[in-house]
Amino acid sequence: MIPTENRITKIGNFEPENPFFLAPMAGLTDAPMRRICGEMGASLVYSEMVSAKGLYYGDRKSDLLLFRYPEEKPTAFQIFGHEPDIIAYAAEKLDERDHVILDINMGCPVPKIVKNQEGSALMKQPRLVEEIIRAAVKHTSKPVTAKIRAGFNDESRNAVEVAKAIENGGGAAVAVHGRTREQYYAGRADWDIIRQVKEAVRIPVIGNGDITDPSSAGAMMEQTGCDFVMVARAARGNPWLFRDLDDWWNGRAPHPAPSMAEKKAMMKRQLRDMIELKGEYAAVREMRSISGWYLRGVPGSAKMRGMLNRIDDADTWYRAISEIPEERPSCGAGEDKE
């Protein structure tokens, strides 16, 4: 059963085609990955997180992270920072660029981010959260949202309080990852905290955590009442997951699981796009881990990953991928666990 009762379908003035979003992931959700996932069915795709301070100082890397293809699905730009005036500057600077949502990262657990009082450190400062959201809202024409966690640790599971601060600041939606900062990505996501947030605020709620297939997406929506679902790690090397979700949502028969030939073609395409964007040196190295995710569940994948991890140039990489036998059994699009 598809849960649609009382579901909010818009975020500000943006109405997605379906409720399934590609989450922001540092080092992963660049323009090539976003375009692929959008083609497969993601209705909103998030950029990697970008430093608001980097935008303030004109950092070229920050600008590259926000590159998007004209044909991409609607894109949310995610920025991080803790100073309302810097956030305001970044929001205004980005307002002319092609995106539909400005998202503030309040969930990143990485130590260097937390030490700067950014990312999930903001979970400890609800008043500052409200100031940051209010500053961003005043300086952009786009809906402003934020991505938070269940709390900073088990002793402070304050997602409801932080979500209310986001709403009070004028935020248009809140995404809730059902893990604390202390958990990082370990253990099971607490969907009940997502339910609590949904019951406490009037703005749309985006659920995140342990979504691996249509069944888990439907279960999250039913159990929490969330309006949208954000897919993160399960999409690595598996853009077909969004096709599965879109098929389910629209009542279509599911597509067959991707063949090894399809996986090889998609890997080659992603590397080509990454080379055009970042250059061969950076793209080949980034593709090492990405290709490992595409090969999950394939017999002999450990050996293949070891081989690919030693390759430094694109031509050798393409040849190595071409030599992978296509008759190898392949995991279904929804079988790899987040």
C-alpha positions as CSV (number, residue, x, y, z in Angstrom):
1,M,0.0,0.0,0.0
2,I,1.3,3.4,-1.0
3,P,1.0,5.9,2.0
4,T,-0.5,9.1,0.6
5,E,-3.1,10.2,3.3
6,N,-2.4,13.7,4.6
7,R,1.0,13.8,2.8
8,I,2.4,17.2,2.0
9,T,3.5,17.3,-1.7
10,K,5.3,20.6,-1.9
11,I,8.4,22.2,-0.4
12,G,7.8,25.9,-0.7
13,N,6.9,26.4,-4.3
14,F,8.6,23.2,-5.5
15,E,6.5,20.1,-6.1
16,P,8.6,17.0,-6.8
17,E,7.4,14.3,-9.3
18,N,7.7,11.6,-6.6
19,P,8.8,11.6,-2.9
20,F,12.2,10.0,-3.5
21,F,15.4,12.2,-3.1
22,L,19.1,11.5,-3.6
23,A,20.8,12.6,-0.3
24,P,23.8,14.9,-0.2
25,M,26.9,12.8,0.2
26,A,30.4,14.4,0.4
27,G,32.7,13.0,-2.3
28,L,29.8,11.3,-4.1
29,T,26.9,13.4,-5.2
30,D,28.7,15.4,-7.9
31,A,27.0,16.4,-11.1
32,P,27.6,13.0,-12.9
33,M,26.0,11.0,-10.1
34,R,23.2,13.4,-9.7
35,R,22.3,13.3,-13.4
36,I,22.4,9.5,-13.5
37,C,20.2,9.2,-10.4
38,G,17.8,11.8,-11.7
39,E,17.4,9.9,-15.0
40,M,16.6,6.8,-13.0
41,G,13.8,8.4,-11.1
42,A,15.1,10.6,-8.2
43,S,12.9,13.7,-8.2
44,L,15.3,15.9,-6.3
45,V,19.1,15.5,-6.1
46,Y,21.4,17.2,-3.6
47,S,24.8,18.6,-4.2
48,E,27.8,17.6,-2.0
49,M,28.0,19.9,1.0
50,V,29.7,23.2,0.2
51,S,31.4,25.5,2.7
52,A,29.6,28.8,3.0
53,K,32.9,30.4,4.1
54,G,34.5,28.9,0.9
55,L,31.8,30.7,-1.1
56,Y,32.4,33.9,0.8
57,Y,36.1,33.8,0.0
58,G,35.6,32.8,-3.6
59,D,37.1,29.3,-3.3
60,R,37.2,27.6,-6.7
61,K,36.6,24.1,-5.3
62,S,33.4,25.2,-3.8
63,D,32.2,26.5,-7.1
64,L,33.1,23.2,-8.8
65,L,31.1,21.3,-6.3
66,L,28.0,23.3,-7.4
67,F,28.4,22.6,-11.1
68,R,25.2,21.2,-12.5
69,Y,24.1,20.0,-16.0
70,P,21.3,22.0,-17.5
71,E,19.3,18.7,-18.0
72,E,19.7,17.6,-14.4
73,K,16.6,16.9,-12.3
74,P,15.8,19.7,-9.9
75,T,18.8,20.2,-7.6
76,A,19.2,21.3,-4.0
77,F,22.4,23.0,-3.1
78,Q,23.6,22.1,0.4
79,I,25.9,24.5,2.3
80,F,27.4,24.3,5.7
81,G,28.6,26.9,8.2
82,H,27.7,28.3,11.6
83,E,27.9,32.1,11.2
84,P,24.5,33.6,10.2
85,D,26.1,36.4,8.3
86,I,28.3,34.1,6.2
87,I,25.3,31.8,5.6
88,A,23.3,34.9,4.4
89,Y,26.1,35.9,2.0
90,A,26.3,32.4,0.6
91,A,22.5,32.2,0.2
92,E,22.5,35.5,-1.7
93,K,25.4,34.6,-3.9
94,L,23.8,31.3,-4.9
95,D,20.3,32.7,-5.5
96,E,21.0,33.4,-9.2
97,R,22.2,29.9,-9.8
98,D,20.0,27.1,-11.0
99,H,18.6,25.3,-8.0
100,V,15.2,24.8,-6.4
101,I,16.1,24.4,-2.7
102,L,18.9,25.8,-0.5
103,D,19.7,23.2,2.2
104,I,21.8,23.8,5.4
105,N,23.8,20.9,6.6
106,M,23.3,20.3,10.3
107,G,24.1,16.6,10.4
108,C,27.6,16.0,9.2
109,P,29.4,13.9,11.9
110,V,33.0,14.4,10.6
111,P,35.3,15.6,13.5
112,K,36.9,18.5,11.6
113,I,33.4,19.9,10.8
114,V,32.1,19.4,14.3
115,K,35.2,21.1,15.8
116,N,34.3,24.2,13.8
117,Q,30.8,24.2,15.4
118,E,29.3,23.2,12.0
119,G,27.4,20.2,10.8
120,S,26.0,18.1,13.6
121,A,27.5,20.4,16.2
122,L,24.6,22.7,15.5
123,M,22.3,20.1,17.1
124,K,23.5,21.5,20.4
125,Q,22.5,25.1,19.6
126,P,18.8,25.3,18.6
127,R,18.8,29.1,19.0
128,L,21.7,29.4,16.6
129,V,19.9,27.1,14.2
130,E,16.9,29.4,14.1
131,E,19.2,32.4,13.5
132,I,21.0,30.6,10.6
133,I,17.7,29.6,9.0
134,R,16.3,33.1,9.3
135,A,19.4,34.7,7.8
136,A,19.3,32.3,4.8
137,V,15.6,32.9,4.3
138,K,16.1,36.6,4.1
139,H,18.7,36.4,1.4
140,T,17.4,33.9,-1.0
141,S,14.2,33.4,-3.1
142,K,14.5,29.7,-2.8
143,P,12.9,27.5,-0.1
144,V,15.4,27.0,2.7
145,T,15.6,23.5,4.4
146,A,18.0,21.8,6.7
147,K,19.2,18.2,7.3
148,I,19.6,17.2,10.9
149,R,20.1,14.1,13.0
150,A,18.2,12.4,15.8
151,G,20.5,14.4,18.1
152,F,24.1,14.8,19.0
153,N,24.2,11.7,21.2
154,D,21.9,9.4,23.1
155,E,21.7,11.8,26.0
156,S,20.5,14.6,23.7
157,R,18.0,13.3,21.2
158,N,16.6,16.7,20.5
159,A,15.6,16.5,16.8
160,V,12.1,17.8,17.7
161,E,13.5,20.9,19.3
162,V,15.8,21.6,16.4
163,A,13.1,21.0,13.9
164,K,10.9,23.5,15.6
165,A,13.7,26.0,15.5
166,I,14.0,25.4,11.8
167,E,10.3,26.0,11.4
168,N,10.4,29.1,13.5
169,G,13.2,30.5,11.4
170,G,11.1,30.2,8.3
171,G,12.5,26.9,7.0
172,A,10.4,25.2,4.3
173,A,11.2,21.6,5.3
174,V,13.4,19.5,7.5
175,A,15.2,16.2,6.7
176,V,15.8,13.9,9.6
177,H,18.5,11.2,9.7
178,G,17.4,8.8,12.4
179,R,20.9,8.4,13.9
180,T,22.8,10.6,16.3
181,R,26.1,12.2,15.6
182,E,27.7,9.7,18.0
183,Q,26.4,6.8,15.9
184,Y,27.8,8.1,12.6
185,Y,26.2,5.5,10.3
186,A,26.3,2.5,12.7
187,G,23.3,0.6,14.1
188,R,19.8,1.0,12.9
189,A,18.2,4.4,12.2
190,D,15.5,5.4,14.7
191,W,12.5,6.0,12.6
192,D,10.4,6.9,15.7
193,I,12.3,10.2,16.1
194,I,11.3,11.0,12.5
195,R,7.6,10.3,13.5
196,Q,8.0,12.6,16.5
197,V,9.3,15.4,14.4
198,K,6.5,14.9,11.9
199,E,3.9,15.2,14.7
200,A,5.6,18.3,16.1
201,V,6.0,20.6,13.0
202,R,3.7,21.8,10.2
203,I,6.4,21.9,7.5
204,P,7.2,18.9,5.4
205,V,9.5,16.2,6.9
206,I,12.0,14.2,4.8
207,G,12.9,10.8,6.3
208,N,16.4,9.4,6.0
209,G,18.1,6.2,7.2
210,D,18.0,2.6,6.2
211,I,16.2,3.0,2.9
212,T,17.3,0.2,0.6
213,D,14.2,-0.7,-1.5
214,P,10.6,0.1,-2.1
215,S,9.5,-2.0,0.9
216,S,11.7,0.0,3.3
217,A,10.6,3.3,1.8
218,G,7.0,2.4,2.1
219,A,7.5,1.2,5.7
220,M,9.2,4.5,6.6
221,M,6.4,6.6,5.2
222,E,3.8,4.5,6.9
223,Q,5.5,4.3,10.3
224,T,6.6,7.9,10.5
225,G,4.1,9.8,8.3
226,C,7.1,11.5,6.6
227,D,6.3,13.4,3.4
228,F,9.4,12.5,1.4
229,V,12.2,9.9,1.6
230,M,15.9,10.5,1.2
231,V,18.1,7.7,-0.1
232,A,21.8,7.9,0.8
233,R,24.3,5.0,0.9
234,A,22.1,2.5,-0.8
235,A,22.3,4.6,-4.0
236,R,26.1,4.2,-4.2
237,G,26.8,2.1,-7.3
238,N,23.0,1.5,-7.5
239,P,21.2,4.3,-9.3
240,W,18.6,1.7,-10.4
241,L,17.2,1.9,-6.9
242,F,15.4,5.1,-7.9
243,R,13.9,3.3,-10.9
244,D,12.6,0.7,-8.5
245,L,11.1,3.3,-6.2
246,D,9.5,5.3,-9.0
247,D,8.0,2.1,-10.5
248,W,6.6,1.2,-7.1
249,W,5.2,4.7,-6.5
250,N,3.5,4.8,-9.8
251,G,2.1,1.3,-9.7
252,R,4.2,0.0,-12.6
253,A,5.7,-3.5,-12.8
254,P,9.3,-3.5,-11.6
255,H,12.1,-3.4,-14.1
256,P,14.5,-6.4,-14.2
257,A,17.6,-6.1,-12.0
258,P,20.5,-4.5,-13.9
259,S,22.6,-6.9,-15.8
260,M,26.4,-6.9,-15.6
261,A,26.5,-5.4,-19.0
262,E,24.3,-2.5,-17.8
263,K,26.5,-2.1,-14.7
264,K,29.7,-2.0,-16.8
265,A,28.2,0.6,-19.2
266,M,27.0,2.8,-16.3
267,M,30.5,2.7,-14.6
268,K,32.1,3.7,-17.9
269,R,29.7,6.5,-18.4
270,Q,30.1,7.8,-14.9
271,L,33.9,7.9,-15.3
272,R,33.7,9.7,-18.6
273,D,31.5,12.3,-17.1
274,M,33.8,12.7,-14.1
275,I,36.9,13.1,-16.3
276,E,35.1,15.9,-18.2
277,L,34.3,17.6,-15.0
278,K,37.4,17.0,-12.8
279,G,40.2,15.7,-15.1
280,E,41.5,12.2,-15.4
281,Y,43.8,12.1,-12.4
282,A,41.1,12.9,-9.8
283,A,38.3,11.1,-11.6
284,V,40.1,7.7,-11.8
285,R,41.0,7.8,-8.2
286,E,37.4,8.7,-7.1
287,M,36.1,5.9,-9.3
288,R,38.1,3.3,-7.4
289,S,35.6,3.2,-4.5
290,I,32.6,3.9,-6.7
291,S,33.3,0.9,-8.9
292,G,33.6,-1.2,-5.8
293,W,30.0,-0.3,-4.9
294,Y,28.8,-1.2,-8.5
295,L,30.4,-4.6,-8.1
296,R,28.9,-5.5,-4.7
297,G,27.6,-9.0,-4.6
298,V,29.4,-10.1,-7.8
299,P,31.4,-13.3,-7.4
300,G,35.1,-12.4,-7.4
301,S,34.4,-8.7,-6.7
302,A,37.1,-8.4,-4.0
303,K,39.8,-9.4,-6.6
304,M,38.3,-7.0,-9.2
305,R,38.3,-4.2,-6.7
306,G,41.9,-4.9,-5.8
307,M,42.8,-4.7,-9.5
308,L,40.9,-1.5,-10.2
309,N,42.4,0.2,-7.1
310,R,45.9,-0.1,-8.7
311,I,44.9,1.6,-11.9
312,D,45.9,5.2,-12.4
313,D,44.7,6.0,-16.0
314,A,41.4,5.9,-17.7
315,D,42.3,3.7,-20.7
316,T,43.6,0.9,-18.5
317,W,40.5,1.3,-16.3
318,Y,38.1,1.0,-19.3
319,R,39.9,-2.1,-20.5
320,A,39.8,-3.7,-17.1
321,I,36.0,-3.1,-16.9
322,S,35.5,-4.4,-20.4
323,E,37.2,-7.7,-19.5
324,I,34.7,-8.4,-16.6
325,P,32.6,-11.3,-17.9
326,E,29.0,-10.3,-18.4
327,E,27.5,-13.6,-17.5
328,R,28.4,-13.1,-13.8
329,P,25.2,-13.1,-11.6
330,S,24.4,-9.6,-10.5
331,C,22.6,-8.3,-7.3
332,G,19.1,-7.0,-7.8
333,A,18.7,-3.2,-7.8
334,G,17.3,-3.2,-4.3
335,E,19.4,-5.9,-2.6
336,D,22.4,-4.0,-1.5
337,K,21.9,-2.8,2.1
338,E,22.4,0.8,3.1
